[in-house]
Amino acid sequence: MRKIAIIAALLLTTAGAHAEGAWAVGRGNDSCATWLSSPANEIAGVDYILGFWTGLNIAAPTGFHGVGSTTDNAGIVGEVRRLCRLSPSSSLIVASMSAYRLIREREFPGTK
């Protein structure tokens, strides 16, 4: 039993992607190429992107809770898709974070 716990711990610690100083697990670790490779992966990736985006807005400093409010879900996902097509080896979390920053800068000029 102890061996199983150790193996599980090792797998969990190597299954995450390091982005923005935080450890990510799950769908965000998929490459953009994987996300765009099938309809099922695209659906799961869209769910991930919108959930991740919502989490970023919830955790954002006061005044920045509405990043993406000048567009809709399709616009947000379209921006991530555009970045993924430019860099298919990027992870979905990195592409999502990049799109978030681009849209935040557009909606709140001068922010980083």
Residue, then its C-alpha position, 0 to 999 in steps of 0.5 A: m500500500r505504501k508503494i502505491a501511495i509513493i507512486a501516486a504522489l510521484l505521478l501527481t507531482t510530475a503531472g502538473a504544469h508550472a505557469e505563473g508561479a503556480w502548479a496546474v493540474g488537469r486539462g491545462n497541461d494539454s498542449c494546444a495541439t492536443w486541445l485542437s485535435s478532436p471535437a471531444n478535446e475541444i469541448a473539454g478545453v472550452d470548459y477548462i478555458l472558461g472555468f480558468w478565466t472565471g477563476l482569474n476574474i474572481a481572484a483578480p484585484t479590485g477593479f479587474h473582476g470583469v476581464g472579458s466583459t466586452t466580449d463573449n465566451a466565443g470571443i474569449v475562446g477565439e483569442v485562446r484558439r488564435l494563440c494556440r494556432l500560433s504556438p501549438s506546443s504551448s500548454l492550454i494554461v499558458a495560452s489561456m493566461s496569455a489571452y487573459r493578459l491581452i484582453r485585460e490590457r485592451e480593456f484596462p490599458g496600462t495594466k500588466 
